[in-house]
Amino acid sequence: MEAPDRGESDARLVQEARAGSEKAFRRIVERYHGMAYAVVRGVLRDSSDVEDVMQEVFIKVYGGLGGFRGEAKLSSWIYQIARNEALNRTRKPNFPEAPIDDAVIETPEESRPDAQFGRKIEREYLERCLGELDEDFRVVLELRYMGEMSYAEIGETMGLPIGTVKTYIHRAKIELKRVMGRREFADSYKQRDRS
């Protein structure tokens, strides 16, 4: 995933989008889609509702640009919308849980069925492990590695000092390693019982 281009200022993009520029709004979406996706996925975990919520997030962003006063950073404002929309979805009755099937652009070697199956298993395993982490830990890992955000950007987005962001990421990695180790031990124990 390519890092978002921050060359054009958020204030200018907001101003142009308010004036009706579809191009400016598209740039806002491109710039903050990865961050919003990481936040929504961090809350919903591996729910199939992630894409639906993402559409709602950017519908709300578009509808709310007129009232955005710029007192907070645009990234923080979109972060709050994404988080609130994801939390609202979890409160709906019969909240379904299903793994996400990410679209992957493949080279011919990667298109072999066994390679596809292996990647799917690894992705599902990682999602289950991430699902066992506290929400803040999930979100910082996903913002850092899926959203490709810097520590400073994560701090601005979540309203945290950089030191706290670094601490969260460090602790989240330790916790994820612990969860993965526990799952691998449990899986090997189950396989031993079957033999």
C-alpha positions in Angstrom: 0.0 0.0 0.0 1.4 3.4 -1.0 1.7 6.0 1.7 -0.9 8.8 1.4 0.3 12.0 -0.3 0.2 14.8 2.2 1.4 17.5 -0.2 -2.0 19.3 -0.5 -3.2 20.7 2.8 -6.2 19.2 4.5 -7.7 22.7 5.0 -7.5 23.3 1.2 -9.1 20.0 0.4 -11.9 20.6 2.8 -12.5 24.0 1.4 -12.6 22.7 -2.2 -14.8 19.7 -1.2 -17.2 22.1 0.5 -17.3 24.1 -2.8 -18.4 20.9 -4.6 -15.1 19.6 -5.9 -15.5 15.8 -6.3 -11.8 15.6 -6.9 -11.0 17.2 -3.6 -13.3 14.9 -1.7 -11.8 11.9 -3.6 -8.3 13.0 -2.4 -9.6 13.2 1.2 -11.0 9.6 0.9 -7.7 8.4 -0.7 -5.7 10.1 2.1 -7.6 8.7 5.0 -9.1 5.5 3.8 -6.3 3.3 5.2 -6.6 5.0 8.6 -10.3 4.7 8.7 -10.2 1.1 7.6 -7.7 0.2 10.3 -9.9 1.9 12.9 -13.2 0.2 11.7 -11.5 -3.2 11.5 -9.9 -2.7 14.9 -13.3 -2.3 16.4 -15.2 -4.8 14.3 -12.3 -7.3 14.1 -13.0 -9.7 11.3 -16.6 -8.9 10.7 -18.1 -8.9 7.2 -19.6 -5.5 8.0 -16.3 -3.6 7.6 -16.9 -2.5 4.0 -20.5 -1.4 4.8 -19.3 0.6 7.7 -16.6 2.2 5.6 -19.2 3.4 3.2 -21.1 4.9 6.1 -18.0 6.6 7.4 -17.3 8.5 4.2 -21.0 9.3 3.7 -20.9 10.9 7.1 -17.6 12.7 6.3 -19.0 14.1 3.1 -22.2 15.2 4.9 -20.3 16.7 7.8 -17.7 18.7 5.9 -19.9 21.8 6.0 -19.9 21.7 9.8 -16.2 20.8 10.2 -14.7 23.9 11.8 -11.0 22.7 11.8 -10.6 22.9 15.5 -9.3 19.4 15.4 -7.2 17.8 12.7 -9.1 16.3 9.8 -7.5 12.9 10.6 -8.7 13.1 14.2 -12.2 14.0 13.1 -12.4 11.2 10.6 -10.9 8.8 13.2 -13.8 9.7 15.6 -16.4 9.2 12.8 -14.9 5.8 11.9 -14.7 4.7 15.5 -18.3 5.8 16.3 -19.7 4.2 13.2 -17.9 0.9 14.0 -19.1 1.0 17.6 -22.7 1.7 16.4 -22.5 -1.3 14.2 -21.5 -3.6 17.2 -24.6 -2.4 19.1 -27.0 -3.5 16.4 -28.8 -6.8 17.2 -27.5 -10.0 15.6 -24.1 -8.6 14.9 -22.6 -11.2 12.6 -19.0 -12.3 12.6 -17.4 -13.6 9.4 -13.8 -13.5 8.1 -12.9 -10.8 5.6 -11.9 -12.0 2.2 -9.3 -9.4 1.1 -8.8 -8.8 -2.6 -5.2 -9.5 -3.4 -3.5 -8.7 -6.7 -1.6 -11.8 -7.6 1.4 -12.7 -9.7 1.1 -16.0 -11.6 3.2 -17.9 -9.0 0.9 -16.6 -6.3 -2.3 -17.7 -8.1 -1.7 -21.4 -7.4 -4.6 -22.8 -5.3 -2.3 -24.1 -2.5 -0.6 -20.7 -2.2 -4.0 -18.9 -2.1 -5.3 -21.3 0.6 -2.1 -20.9 2.7 -2.5 -17.1 2.6 -6.1 -17.3 3.5 -5.3 -19.5 6.5 -2.5 -17.2 7.7 -4.8 -14.1 7.3 -7.6 -15.8 9.2 -5.2 -16.9 12.0 -3.8 -13.4 12.3 -7.3 -11.9 12.4 -8.3 -14.3 15.2 -5.2 -13.4 17.2 -5.7 -9.7 16.7 -9.3 -10.2 17.8 -8.1 -11.3 21.2 -6.2 -8.0 21.8 -7.6 -5.0 23.6 -9.2 -2.5 21.2 -6.5 0.2 21.6 -3.8 -2.4 20.9 -5.6 -3.7 17.8 -6.2 -0.2 16.5 -2.6 1.0 16.9 -1.2 -2.1 15.2 -3.6 -1.8 12.3 -3.0 2.0 11.9 0.7 1.4 11.9 0.9 -1.7 9.7 -2.3 -1.6 7.6 -2.8 2.2 7.5 1.0 2.7 7.2 0.9 5.7 9.5 3.8 7.2 11.4 3.8 7.3 15.2 3.1 11.0 15.0 0.2 10.5 12.7 -1.2 7.8 15.0 -0.8 10.1 18.0 -2.6 13.0 16.2 -5.4 10.7 15.0 -6.0 9.0 18.4 -5.2 12.1 20.5 -2.3 10.4 22.2 1.3 11.5 22.9 3.9 9.8 20.7 5.4 8.1 23.7 2.1 6.5 24.5 1.7 5.4 20.9 5.1 3.8 21.0 4.3 2.1 24.3 0.9 0.8 22.9 2.6 -0.6 19.8 5.4 -2.3 21.9 2.9 -3.8 24.3 0.5 -4.8 21.5 3.4 -6.7 19.7 4.2 -8.5 23.0 0.6 -9.3 23.6 0.1 -10.5 20.0 3.2 -12.7 20.3 1.8 -14.2 23.5 -1.6 -14.8 22.0 -0.1 -16.5 18.9 2.2 -18.6 21.1 -0.8 -19.7 23.2 -2.8 -20.5 20.1 0.0 -22.5 18.6 0.5 -24.5 21.8 -3.3 -25.2 22.0 -3.3 -26.3 18.3 -0.4 -28.6 18.8 -1.9 -30.0 21.9 -5.2 -30.7 20.1 -3.3 -32.4 17.2 -1.4 -34.6 19.7 -4.7 -35.7 21.3 -6.1 -36.8 17.9 -3.2 -39.1 17.3 
